[in-house]
Amino acid sequence: MAKQILVVDDNLSSLKQIGAQLTPRYEISLAKSGPLALQICKQEKPDLILLDIEMPEMDGFETIKRLKADPKLNPIPVIFLTGNRDMDTEIRALQSGAMDFITKPANKDILLHRLELHLQFSAYQTSLERTVMELENSIVASFAELIECKDRNVGGHVLRTGKYVELIGKELLVEGTFAGEFTEKDLNRIIRATPFHDIGKVGISDVLLLKREQLTEKEYDEVKKHTIIGARFLKKIYERLPEEEYLELAIHLARSHHERYDGTGYPDGLAGEDIPLCARILAVANVYDACLTDRVYRKAMDYDDVFQMILDGKGSAFDPRVVDAFVAARDAVAALDIKTLPVLKFEGDRLDYA
């Protein structure tokens, strides 16, 4: 499929000339102004933008500033194409985030060569980012498996919980429940962070995690410490990798996923909106999956009973708005076949995928 190039220039003859030069090789969109260019970008998201600097209403510098301010448009490479040969202008263009600076009139062969070079670089960068993302996701999955090896109660729990968080989060976005506070980007970060929420269990004794009888009060207090241990561990990782924003949410999830909306949870006794939103969302998903699956100390509860328990906890255990989103997503949650998700199964001392 041919790459799409957006050419932005207020000079109609220049616009047509450049478009004609590029048409045989690329799909071309033309815009006579910065505002029109931004509109086209939001609708079509071109692979590269050729942008004139000197334009009325909104010049090239203001146009690229708005492009770079939009997370969805920021990755699009921009090349300034202008008749201004001033060195200060060229420096300013590159400092604004442009990939290159070409003076008009541009030689056709040079223009095509530079375009192809930047398109290839952009494709390589996208591929590299995807590879890094896949590697990070593999590491997250490995952490999840580490927890499952430690605690046989939670085989597949962290993976399933992530799916429930996603469904609840999407419903919150559709309803606009936390408009201005909760975005699609936030949801993606929470989903990536969710597998870490029980990582603190690696610091809890196997004797307690695998005990079939009811825990004593002292034993339960020890198990509760997994929230603090996990948050402390993730904080150390985040200090080394501050650019990984989802790790900041992972800290909140690890520490606060057992807090209750009425303030009777642990470890900090937070209440209401003092509990991070990400943890309020996870709390519903976490309890839902925990009760719906077998544990070493009890059998799974019936689906309708679990659902009713979530409703009964509205305003006490859970944020009422999150419960409402859970109710609205009930069909999607119920339709999620947890058997199709990879889980770790224990047969005696043998560990394998079910």
Contacts in CASP RR format, 6 or more apart in sequence:
PFRMAT RR
TARGET T0000
AUTHOR 0000-0000-0000
METHOD contacts of the structure
MODEL  1
MAKQILVVDDNLSSLKQIGAQLTPRYEISLAKSGPLALQICKQEKPDLIL
LDIEMPEMDGFETIKRLKADPKLNPIPVIFLTGNRDMDTEIRALQSGAMD
FITKPANKDILLHRLELHLQFSAYQTSLERTVMELENSIVASFAELIECK
DRNVGGHVLRTGKYVELIGKELLVEGTFAGEFTEKDLNRIIRATPFHDIG
KVGISDVLLLKREQLTEKEYDEVKKHTIIGARFLKKIYERLPEEEYLELA
IHLARSHHERYDGTGYPDGLAGEDIPLCARILAVANVYDACLTDRVYRKA
MDYDDVFQMILDGKGSAFDPRVVDAFVAARDAVAALDIKTLPVLKFEGDR
LDYA
2 25 0 8 1.000
2 26 0 8 1.000
2 27 0 8 1.000
3 26 0 8 1.000
3 27 0 8 1.000
3 47 0 8 1.000
3 48 0 8 1.000
3 119 0 8 1.000
4 26 0 8 1.000
4 27 0 8 1.000
4 28 0 8 1.000
4 29 0 8 1.000
4 44 0 8 1.000
4 46 0 8 1.000
4 47 0 8 1.000
4 48 0 8 1.000
5 22 0 8 1.000
5 26 0 8 1.000
5 27 0 8 1.000
5 28 0 8 1.000
5 29 0 8 1.000
5 46 0 8 1.000
5 47 0 8 1.000
5 48 0 8 1.000
5 49 0 8 1.000
5 50 0 8 1.000
5 115 0 8 1.000
6 28 0 8 1.000
6 29 0 8 1.000
6 30 0 8 1.000
6 31 0 8 1.000
6 37 0 8 1.000
6 40 0 8 1.000
6 41 0 8 1.000
6 44 0 8 1.000
6 46 0 8 1.000
6 48 0 8 1.000
6 49 0 8 1.000
6 50 0 8 1.000
7 15 0 8 1.000
7 18 0 8 1.000
7 19 0 8 1.000
7 22 0 8 1.000
7 28 0 8 1.000
7 29 0 8 1.000
7 30 0 8 1.000
7 31 0 8 1.000
7 49 0 8 1.000
7 50 0 8 1.000
7 81 0 8 1.000
8 31 0 8 1.000
8 32 0 8 1.000
8 33 0 8 1.000
8 34 0 8 1.000
8 36 0 8 1.000
8 37 0 8 1.000
8 49 0 8 1.000
8 50 0 8 1.000
8 51 0 8 1.000
8 52 0 8 1.000
8 55 0 8 1.000
8 60 0 8 1.000
8 63 0 8 1.000
9 15 0 8 1.000
9 18 0 8 1.000
9 32 0 8 1.000
9 50 0 8 1.000
9 52 0 8 1.000
9 55 0 8 1.000
9 81 0 8 1.000
10 32 0 8 1.000
10 33 0 8 1.000
10 52 0 8 1.000
10 54 0 8 1.000
10 55 0 8 1.000
10 56 0 8 1.000
11 52 0 8 1.000
12 32 0 8 1.000
14 52 0 8 1.000
14 104 0 8 1.000
15 30 0 8 1.000
15 32 0 8 1.000
16 30 0 8 1.000
18 50 0 8 1.000
18 81 0 8 1.000
18 106 0 8 1.000
18 111 0 8 1.000
19 28 0 8 1.000
19 30 0 8 1.000
21 108 0 8 1.000
21 111 0 8 1.000
21 112 0 8 1.000
22 28 0 8 1.000
22 111 0 8 1.000
22 112 0 8 1.000
22 115 0 8 1.000
25 112 0 8 1.000
26 115 0 8 1.000
29 40 0 8 1.000
29 44 0 8 1.000
29 46 0 8 1.000
31 37 0 8 1.000
31 40 0 8 1.000
33 55 0 8 1.000
33 56 0 8 1.000
33 57 0 8 1.000
33 58 0 8 1.000
34 55 0 8 1.000
34 57 0 8 1.000
34 58 0 8 1.000
34 60 0 8 1.000
34 62 0 8 1.000
34 63 0 8 1.000
35 57 0 8 1.000
35 58 0 8 1.000
37 49 0 8 1.000
37 51 0 8 1.000
37 63 0 8 1.000
38 63 0 8 1.000
38 66 0 8 1.000
38 67 0 8 1.000
38 73 0 8 1.000
40 46 0 8 1.000
41 49 0 8 1.000
41 67 0 8 1.000
41 73 0 8 1.000
41 76 0 8 1.000
42 70 0 8 1.000
42 72 0 8 1.000
42 73 0 8 1.000
45 72 0 8 1.000
45 73 0 8 1.000
45 76 0 8 1.000
46 76 0 8 1.000
47 76 0 8 1.000
47 77 0 8 1.000
47 119 0 8 1.000
47 122 0 8 1.000
48 76 0 8 1.000
48 77 0 8 1.000
48 78 0 8 1.000
48 79 0 8 1.000
48 115 0 8 1.000
48 118 0 8 1.000
48 119 0 8 1.000
48 122 0 8 1.000
49 67 0 8 1.000
49 76 0 8 1.000
49 77 0 8 1.000
49 78 0 8 1.000
49 79 0 8 1.000
50 79 0 8 1.000
50 81 0 8 1.000
50 102 0 8 1.000
50 115 0 8 1.000
51 60 0 8 1.000
51 63 0 8 1.000
51 64 0 8 1.000
51 78 0 8 1.000
51 79 0 8 1.000
51 80 0 8 1.000
51 81 0 8 1.000
51 98 0 8 1.000
52 60 0 8 1.000
52 80 0 8 1.000
52 81 0 8 1.000
52 82 0 8 1.000
53 59 0 8 1.000
53 60 0 8 1.000
53 61 0 8 1.000
53 80 0 8 1.000
53 82 0 8 1.000
53 84 0 8 1.000
53 89 0 8 1.000
53 93 0 8 1.000
54 60 0 8 1.000
54 82 0 8 1.000
54 83 0 8 1.000
54 84 0 8 1.000
55 63 0 8 1.000
60 80 0 8 1.000
61 92 0 8 1.000
61 93 0 8 1.000
61 96 0 8 1.000
64 78 0 8 1.000
64 80 0 8 1.000
64 96 0 8 1.000
64 97 0 8 1.000
64 98 0 8 1.000
65 96 0 8 1.000
67 73 0 8 1.000
67 74 0 8 1.000
67 76 0 8 1.000
67 78 0 8 1.000
68 74 0 8 1.000
68 96 0 8 1.000
68 97 0 8 1.000
71 185 0 8 1.000
75 122 0 8 1.000
75 126 0 8 1.000
77 99 0 8 1.000
77 118 0 8 1.000
77 119 0 8 1.000
77 121 0 8 1.000
77 122 0 8 1.000
78 97 0 8 1.000
78 98 0 8 1.000
78 99 0 8 1.000
79 98 0 8 1.000
79 99 0 8 1.000
79 100 0 8 1.000
79 101 0 8 1.000
79 102 0 8 1.000
79 114 0 8 1.000
79 115 0 8 1.000
79 118 0 8 1.000
80 93 0 8 1.000
80 98 0 8 1.000
80 100 0 8 1.000
80 101 0 8 1.000
80 102 0 8 1.000
81 102 0 8 1.000
81 103 0 8 1.000
81 104 0 8 1.000
81 106 0 8 1.000
82 89 0 8 1.000
82 93 0 8 1.000
82 101 0 8 1.000
82 102 0 8 1.000
82 103 0 8 1.000
82 104 0 8 1.000
83 103 0 8 1.000
83 104 0 8 1.000
84 103 0 8 1.000
85 103 0 8 1.000
90 101 0 8 1.000
93 101 0 8 1.000
94 101 0 8 1.000
99 118 0 8 1.000
99 121 0 8 1.000
100 114 0 8 1.000
100 118 0 8 1.000
102 110 0 8 1.000
102 111 0 8 1.000
102 114 0 8 1.000
136 192 0 8 1.000
136 244 0 8 1.000
137 192 0 8 1.000
140 192 0 8 1.000
140 195 0 8 1.000
140 196 0 8 1.000
141 159 0 8 1.000
141 195 0 8 1.000
143 195 0 8 1.000
143 196 0 8 1.000
143 199 0 8 1.000
144 156 0 8 1.000
144 158 0 8 1.000
144 159 0 8 1.000
144 195 0 8 1.000
145 344 0 8 1.000
146 199 0 8 1.000
146 202 0 8 1.000
147 154 0 8 1.000
147 158 0 8 1.000
147 198 0 8 1.000
147 199 0 8 1.000
147 200 0 8 1.000
147 201 0 8 1.000
147 202 0 8 1.000
148 154 0 8 1.000
148 155 0 8 1.000
148 156 0 8 1.000
148 157 0 8 1.000
148 158 0 8 1.000
148 343 0 8 1.000
148 344 0 8 1.000
149 344 0 8 1.000
149 351 0 8 1.000
150 201 0 8 1.000
150 202 0 8 1.000
150 204 0 8 1.000
150 206 0 8 1.000
150 209 0 8 1.000
151 198 0 8 1.000
151 201 0 8 1.000
151 209 0 8 1.000
151 210 0 8 1.000
152 209 0 8 1.000
152 210 0 8 1.000
152 296 0 8 1.000
152 346 0 8 1.000
153 209 0 8 1.000
153 210 0 8 1.000
153 295 0 8 1.000
153 296 0 8 1.000
153 297 0 8 1.000
154 198 0 8 1.000
154 201 0 8 1.000
155 293 0 8 1.000
155 343 0 8 1.000
155 344 0 8 1.000
155 345 0 8 1.000
156 341 0 8 1.000
156 342 0 8 1.000
156 343 0 8 1.000
156 344 0 8 1.000
157 198 0 8 1.000
157 289 0 8 1.000
157 290 0 8 1.000
157 293 0 8 1.000
158 194 0 8 1.000
158 195 0 8 1.000
158 197 0 8 1.000
158 198 0 8 1.000
159 195 0 8 1.000
159 341 0 8 1.000
159 342 0 8 1.000
159 343 0 8 1.000
160 289 0 8 1.000
160 293 0 8 1.000
160 336 0 8 1.000
160 338 0 8 1.000
160 341 0 8 1.000
160 343 0 8 1.000
161 194 0 8 1.000
161 197 0 8 1.000
161 282 0 8 1.000
161 285 0 8 1.000
161 286 0 8 1.000
161 289 0 8 1.000
162 191 0 8 1.000
162 194 0 8 1.000
162 195 0 8 1.000
162 285 0 8 1.000
163 336 0 8 1.000
163 341 0 8 1.000
164 284 0 8 1.000
164 285 0 8 1.000
164 288 0 8 1.000
164 289 0 8 1.000
164 333 0 8 1.000
164 336 0 8 1.000
165 190 0 8 1.000
165 191 0 8 1.000
165 194 0 8 1.000
165 281 0 8 1.000
165 282 0 8 1.000
165 285 0 8 1.000
166 187 0 8 1.000
166 191 0 8 1.000
167 329 0 8 1.000
167 332 0 8 1.000
167 333 0 8 1.000
167 336 0 8 1.000
168 281 0 8 1.000
168 284 0 8 1.000
168 285 0 8 1.000
168 322 0 8 1.000
168 325 0 8 1.000
168 326 0 8 1.000
168 329 0 8 1.000
168 333 0 8 1.000
169 182 0 8 1.000
169 187 0 8 1.000
169 190 0 8 1.000
169 281 0 8 1.000
169 325 0 8 1.000
170 187 0 8 1.000
170 329 0 8 1.000
171 325 0 8 1.000
171 326 0 8 1.000
171 328 0 8 1.000
171 329 0 8 1.000
172 178 0 8 1.000
172 182 0 8 1.000
172 187 0 8 1.000
172 281 0 8 1.000
172 321 0 8 1.000
172 322 0 8 1.000
172 325 0 8 1.000
173 182 0 8 1.000
173 183 0 8 1.000
173 184 0 8 1.000
173 187 0 8 1.000
175 324 0 8 1.000
175 325 0 8 1.000
175 328 0 8 1.000
176 182 0 8 1.000
177 321 0 8 1.000
177 324 0 8 1.000
177 325 0 8 1.000
178 277 0 8 1.000
178 321 0 8 1.000
181 277 0 8 1.000
182 277 0 8 1.000
186 278 0 8 1.000
189 245 0 8 1.000
189 246 0 8 1.000
189 249 0 8 1.000
190 246 0 8 1.000
190 249 0 8 1.000
190 253 0 8 1.000
190 278 0 8 1.000
190 281 0 8 1.000
190 282 0 8 1.000
192 246 0 8 1.000
193 246 0 8 1.000
193 247 0 8 1.000
193 249 0 8 1.000
193 250 0 8 1.000
193 253 0 8 1.000
193 278 0 8 1.000
194 253 0 8 1.000
194 282 0 8 1.000
194 285 0 8 1.000
196 230 0 8 1.000
196 234 0 8 1.000
196 250 0 8 1.000
196 253 0 8 1.000
196 254 0 8 1.000
197 250 0 8 1.000
197 253 0 8 1.000
197 254 0 8 1.000
197 257 0 8 1.000
197 282 0 8 1.000
197 286 0 8 1.000
198 226 0 8 1.000
198 254 0 8 1.000
199 230 0 8 1.000
199 233 0 8 1.000
199 234 0 8 1.000
199 254 0 8 1.000
200 226 0 8 1.000
200 227 0 8 1.000
200 229 0 8 1.000
200 230 0 8 1.000
200 233 0 8 1.000
200 254 0 8 1.000
201 209 0 8 1.000
201 226 0 8 1.000
202 229 0 8 1.000
203 226 0 8 1.000
203 229 0 8 1.000
204 222 0 8 1.000
204 223 0 8 1.000
204 225 0 8 1.000
204 226 0 8 1.000
204 229 0 8 1.000
205 222 0 8 1.000
208 215 0 8 1.000
208 219 0 8 1.000
208 222 0 8 1.000
208 223 0 8 1.000
209 223 0 8 1.000
210 296 0 8 1.000
211 219 0 8 1.000
211 296 0 8 1.000
211 297 0 8 1.000
212 296 0 8 1.000
212 297 0 8 1.000
213 297 0 8 1.000
214 297 0 8 1.000
215 223 0 8 1.000
224 258 0 8 1.000
224 266 0 8 1.000
224 267 0 8 1.000
225 267 0 8 1.000
227 254 0 8 1.000
227 255 0 8 1.000
227 256 0 8 1.000
227 257 0 8 1.000
227 258 0 8 1.000
227 266 0 8 1.000
227 267 0 8 1.000
228 255 0 8 1.000
228 267 0 8 1.000
230 254 0 8 1.000
230 255 0 8 1.000
231 251 0 8 1.000
231 252 0 8 1.000
231 254 0 8 1.000
231 255 0 8 1.000
233 254 0 8 1.000
234 247 0 8 1.000
234 250 0 8 1.000
234 251 0 8 1.000
234 254 0 8 1.000
235 251 0 8 1.000
237 247 0 8 1.000
238 244 0 8 1.000
238 247 0 8 1.000
238 248 0 8 1.000
238 250 0 8 1.000
238 251 0 8 1.000
241 247 0 8 1.000
249 276 0 8 1.000
249 278 0 8 1.000
252 276 0 8 1.000
252 278 0 8 1.000
252 279 0 8 1.000
253 276 0 8 1.000
253 278 0 8 1.000
253 279 0 8 1.000
253 282 0 8 1.000
255 267 0 8 1.000
255 268 0 8 1.000
255 279 0 8 1.000
256 268 0 8 1.000
256 270 0 8 1.000
256 275 0 8 1.000
256 276 0 8 1.000
256 279 0 8 1.000
257 279 0 8 1.000
257 282 0 8 1.000
257 283 0 8 1.000
257 286 0 8 1.000
258 265 0 8 1.000
258 266 0 8 1.000
258 267 0 8 1.000
258 283 0 8 1.000
259 265 0 8 1.000
259 266 0 8 1.000
259 268 0 8 1.000
259 269 0 8 1.000
259 270 0 8 1.000
259 271 0 8 1.000
259 275 0 8 1.000
259 279 0 8 1.000
259 283 0 8 1.000
260 269 0 8 1.000
260 271 0 8 1.000
260 283 0 8 1.000
260 316 0 8 1.000
260 317 0 8 1.000
260 318 0 8 1.000
261 271 0 8 1.000
261 272 0 8 1.000
261 275 0 8 1.000
261 280 0 8 1.000
261 315 0 8 1.000
261 316 0 8 1.000
261 317 0 8 1.000
261 318 0 8 1.000
261 319 0 8 1.000
261 320 0 8 1.000
262 271 0 8 1.000
262 272 0 8 1.000
262 315 0 8 1.000
262 316 0 8 1.000
262 317 0 8 1.000
263 269 0 8 1.000
263 270 0 8 1.000
263 271 0 8 1.000
263 272 0 8 1.000
272 280 0 8 1.000
272 319 0 8 1.000
275 283 0 8 1.000
275 319 0 8 1.000
280 318 0 8 1.000
280 319 0 8 1.000
280 322 0 8 1.000
281 322 0 8 1.000
283 317 0 8 1.000
283 318 0 8 1.000
283 319 0 8 1.000
283 322 0 8 1.000
284 310 0 8 1.000
284 318 0 8 1.000
284 319 0 8 1.000
284 322 0 8 1.000
284 323 0 8 1.000
284 326 0 8 1.000
287 309 0 8 1.000
287 310 0 8 1.000
287 317 0 8 1.000
287 318 0 8 1.000
288 306 0 8 1.000
288 307 0 8 1.000
288 310 0 8 1.000
288 326 0 8 1.000
288 333 0 8 1.000
289 338 0 8 1.000
291 300 0 8 1.000
291 301 0 8 1.000
291 305 0 8 1.000
291 306 0 8 1.000
291 309 0 8 1.000
292 300 0 8 1.000
292 301 0 8 1.000
292 303 0 8 1.000
292 306 0 8 1.000
292 338 0 8 1.000
293 300 0 8 1.000
293 338 0 8 1.000
294 300 0 8 1.000
301 309 0 8 1.000
303 334 0 8 1.000
307 330 0 8 1.000
310 318 0 8 1.000
310 323 0 8 1.000
310 326 0 8 1.000
311 323 0 8 1.000
311 327 0 8 1.000
313 323 0 8 1.000
314 320 0 8 1.000
314 323 0 8 1.000
314 324 0 8 1.000
315 323 0 8 1.000
326 333 0 8 1.000
342 353 0 8 1.000
342 354 0 8 1.000
343 353 0 8 1.000
343 354 0 8 1.000
344 351 0 8 1.000
344 352 0 8 1.000
344 353 0 8 1.000
344 354 0 8 1.000
345 351 0 8 1.000
345 352 0 8 1.000
345 353 0 8 1.000
345 354 0 8 1.000
END
